[in-house]
């Protein structure tokens, strides 16, 4: 592995008892690697201050021994420190993943700070289409939508689609089409029974396609239309029709739940993410998430933000660049990484905007400035220098 391709800078470390001046290391965040005299990896990590973290490790070898149950003093064997500068939690996680998957291809997913999220897979053109929870988004030709935090959440979402569109719940019977035996859901008016030929598979596939269209457009229109039908039917004293419309409205509103707020077609997993772009507070950096792929932009000074937001909007709406490749697994992992931050219960650092919700340049400028307010000015003689930023550090890897 060519470490200069992975890291931006490096520093030689003399063997003990020679002193090593940690002030040569940057005070800002970064992904760092301790390497031996042959540039073999010893330990990979990410932190809000490269200097502070390395100084602590070199000064407390017994902590590493207790943590790893290995009698190794990393200071005694480290001969070079490599690092890649980062300035936000998101950027650290992004670069840690990028570097770890190259250095440790066999187990890098065990080392990163995020795990898989869930999607629902369906092929509307299949002979018998079905919704299947999966973590392997983009793994095969199909339609995927999500993300979800769990398999159970996927199942609950599918149950709502089944209720709204009269889709089959007994898939083992559906596999026997047209020689299956229809179940009780047909008698309850909740399934058209393609299993025994009561309706055609073409009609069933059309219903599945309608369900996918609902994911594409969102549940708001269906909920509003069902509510309007309910009110009109109630006014006309057509109470059975009103009750059916009410059930559709209630099911559609389940999909408006906060737990499903990020659900979209995977090919439309498009976000603009804005993070700190330097060790101070004067710069921000955009990350463009297009169809799942993460692409990093250049840092921009906040005072010149208005000169760049139009280009950000254009870049957000462009296809992902071909330079990112076509590795479906890596693309899925980019989605997992973004979803990890979206699903965090605490306040997400920076600004995460769905591409479809960006109204225009003025709106975007206002949102960025609200997320990154300028610090209050202090007298020059009392103003303390910035020292890194809050960074979610991936677990150190030896």
Buried (B, 14 or more C-beta within 10 A) or exposed (E): EEBEEBBEBBBEBEEEEEEBEBEEBBBBBBBBBBBBEEBEBBBBBBBBBBBBBBBEBBEEBEEBBEEEEEEBBBBEBBBBBBBBBBBBBBBBBBBBBBBBBBBBEEEBBEBBBBEBBBBBBBBBEEEBBBBBBBBEBBBEEBBBBBBBBEEEBBBBBBBBBBBBBBBBBBEEBBEEBEEBEBBEBBEEEBBBBBBBEEBEBEEBBEBBBBBBEBBEEBBEEBBEBBBEBBBEBBEEEBEEBBEBBBBBBBBBBBBEBEBBEBBBBBBBBBBBBBBBBBBEBBBBBBBBBBBBBBBBBEBBEBEEBBEBBEBBBEBBBEEBEEEBEEEBEBBBBBBBBBBBBBBEEEEBBBBBBBBEEBEEBEBBBEBBBEBBEEEEEEEEEEEEEBEBBEBBBBEBBB
